[in-house]
Structures are given as C-alpha cells and as structure tokens.
Amino acid sequence: MKKIREAAKRLAIDGEHEQVQSILLASLSQEKTIIAYHNLADLLKEDERFNEALYYARKAVAMQPQTYYPYALLGELYMQAGQIEEAQQWLEYAYTLYESPVVAHNLAYIYKRQRRLSEAASYFIRSYETEDYGLQYAVECFILADDLANAQQWVEVIKHDKERFIGAVELAELYARLGQYAEAAKWYREGYDSYAHCGEWIEDYVWVLHQLEDKEQINAVRTAFIEEMNAELANLSEEAQAYEWTAEEIQEEECRLKASIERVKVAHLQVGIVSESRPYIASRCFTFFCPMHDQGFGEQEVDV
C-alpha cells in the first residue's frame, strides 16, 4: 500500500504516467487489491485509454468495494464507450452509496437521452454543487419538457449567481429559447466584446435580432462578422506558416471560416435556438490517496 500511495503522489505532482503505471502493475503482481486495480483504471482513463481502463475498473468492482469511487469510475468509462445501459446500472448504484454531484451529472445526461426530462433536470440541479453548467443543462431539460415555469425560475438563479456565472452568451441562449428576445439580445450584446466571434453563436444573435426586427443592428453585426472572417481568410497563409499547419489543416480552417460566413448570412432562416448535441460526461480524479483532489465528497479509502 505504501507503493500505491507513493504512485498517487508522484502522479499528482510530476505526472509521470508510465512510471506510475509500472508501479501499479508491479503492485498487482504481488497482491490483487481494489485500490491498485482502481487507480490503474483511473490513470488509463486520464490517458484516454478507455478500453484498457474498463478492464481494470471491472476488476476493481468485482471485488465489491464499499466506497462509491470504483462504481462511479466504471459508469463513466461505460459512458465513454457508448454503453449507456451498463453505465446507468453502475452510476445508479454508485449514487446509492454516496450522492456525488459528478455521478448526478452523468445520470442526468443518461436520463435526458431517455427523455426522462424532469428527472434529468432534478439531477442536473443536484450536480450544480460541483458542475458549473448543471443549472444550464437543467433549464434546457425544463424547456424540452415544456415546463417553462421551472425553466424561468432557474434562469433567474443562474443570472444572479455572480460567483459562478455561466457567461453572457450562454444566458442569452437560454432567454432566446424561452422566447424572451429582448432579454436575449441584451445578453448577446453583453458578451459581444469579450467572446471570440464564431458562427455558432453569432448566427443565434442575428436570429434573435430578426425576431426583434432590429434591422440596423442585424446589418451591423452581420457586416462586422463577415469582414472579420474575410480578414482571417486573407491571413490564412501567413497563419498557417507561423503554426506550421498541414495542407489538410489549412483546408479545414478555410472551410470552417467560409461555413461561419454562410451560417450568419442565413441566420434568419433558423427555426429557433437549439443547443447543439453535446456529450455531458462529467469527470474528475478518482485516484485513491491523490494529494491534489478534494476529499470532501465521500471518498473514504477502501479497507483492504
């Protein structure tokens, strides 16, 4: 166990993944323990070696640990693998052992996929203890469920939480989806000077302005954006040379810039503001004995 503690400390401080993996494998060759299996799975997860991580996570869970860590990690890894039913099984069990906000977030994502929207919203709200976008996702679920009263209530909470404010453009999107276009335009203007300009949200801003029939502002925003994108296209060769882009990377960037221009040109044809499909997988360090992560969420050590 002393070597496992040393490995966790070395990983946190120096990030020596290969050496830590060797230490954990050596430990397992001497004694099969929950913590060694689990820590190895968490290490491999951080390296995005999800299939290998799943192998060791299953080994840890097979030893029936009494803490929620291994079950939460196994559920997260199944989500990464797209095996949602398996993920749900282990995440729900982990949540019975300890009501972790991270686990709540991942369960909420699964419930949203299953169109259990009220449940998903409630779990996203629980996740807000640690997950900054929990309330935003909860509001999206309420809107999809046509529960506009709850959506409005939680939008107001988001707006007044200054310490963990999600951002002006994100808030604008929620107001737009609620049909409150004047409020949405206000927040888009708030974010305009501080956010990078890209077609993904500028087109939404232009669409909102169309709902308000603000032709002057539509022309101003659209013209400025198109000029900005054209300037980036003109400087593309110089940029590519500075960053040593490949021909494929240059082509991808050119296509992205041109697509952004087209998106903003036809923004008025949108049906509405719809969040793009995003994976909501929440993750954190689950490594036992890690000196870096917060021990405040039920992470008792396994008695081996």
Secondary structure, 3 states (H helix, E strand, C coil): CHHHHHHHHHHHHHCCHHHHHHHHHHHHHHCCCHHHHHHHHHHHHHCCCHHHHHHHHHHHHHCCCCCCHHHHHHHHHHHHCCCHHHHHHHHHHHHHHCCCHHHHHHHHHHHHHCCCHHHHHHHHHHHCCCCCCHHHHHHHHHHHCCCHHHHHHHHHHHHHCCCCCCCHHHHHHHHHHCCCHHHHHHHHHHHHCCCCCCHHHHHHHHHHHHHCCCHHHHHHHHHHHHHHHHHHHHCHHHHHHHHCCCHHHHHHHHHHHHHHHHHHHCHHHCCCCCCCCCCCCCCCCCCCCCCCCCCCCCCCCCCC
